[in-house]
Amino acid sequence: MAKSTKKSYNELSYAELVTQRDELKKKYMDLRFQMVISHVDNPMQKRTMRREIARLNTFIQQKKDAEANK
């Protein structure tokens, strides 16, 4: 799973990465609220989403650095 995700993130542009990160952050906030209000089927989903956001942030930073070095 991680290799295919990493490969697909490499192919995305900077704007697409930022958009995907923002969508994932919104889903993460919704999940947090849902965990407080009611029962969640998969509590490990919170950790997975947090790591996915961090992974996206890493790719965004790499794209920024690549543009700055050009």
C-alpha positions in Angstrom: 0.0 0.0 0.0 2.7 2.5 0.9 4.7 2.1 -2.3 1.6 2.7 -4.5 0.6 5.7 -2.4 4.1 7.1 -2.5 4.3 6.6 -6.3 1.0 8.3 -6.8 2.0 11.3 -4.7 5.2 11.7 -6.7 3.1 12.1 -9.8 0.8 14.9 -8.4 1.5 18.6 -8.8 2.0 20.9 -5.9 -1.6 22.3 -6.1 -3.0 18.8 -6.2 -1.0 17.8 -3.1 -2.2 20.8 -1.2 -5.8 20.2 -2.2 -5.6 16.5 -1.2 -4.0 17.5 2.2 -6.8 20.0 2.9 -9.5 17.4 2.1 -7.8 14.9 4.3 -7.5 17.4 7.2 -11.2 18.1 6.9 -12.0 14.3 7.1 -9.6 14.0 10.0 -11.4 16.8 11.9 -14.8 15.2 11.2 -13.5 11.8 12.4 -12.2 13.5 15.7 -15.7 15.0 16.3 -17.3 11.7 15.5 -15.1 9.9 18.0 -16.1 12.4 20.7 -19.8 12.3 20.0 -20.3 8.6 19.1 -18.7 5.2 18.6 -16.3 4.8 15.6 -15.9 1.4 14.0 -12.2 1.7 13.4 -10.3 3.9 15.9 -7.0 3.2 14.2 -8.3 5.2 11.3 -7.3 8.3 13.2 -3.7 7.3 13.3 -3.7 6.3 9.6 -5.1 9.7 8.6 -2.7 11.6 10.7 0.2 9.7 9.1 -1.2 10.3 5.6 -1.4 14.0 6.3 2.2 14.0 7.5 3.2 12.1 4.3 1.5 14.7 2.2 3.2 17.5 4.1 6.5 15.9 3.4 5.8 15.7 -0.4 4.6 19.3 -0.4 7.8 20.4 1.3 9.9 18.5 -1.2 8.0 20.2 -4.1 8.6 23.6 -2.5 12.3 22.8 -2.1 12.6 21.6 -5.7 11.0 24.8 -7.0 13.3 27.0 -4.8 16.4 25.2 -6.1 15.5 25.8 -9.8 
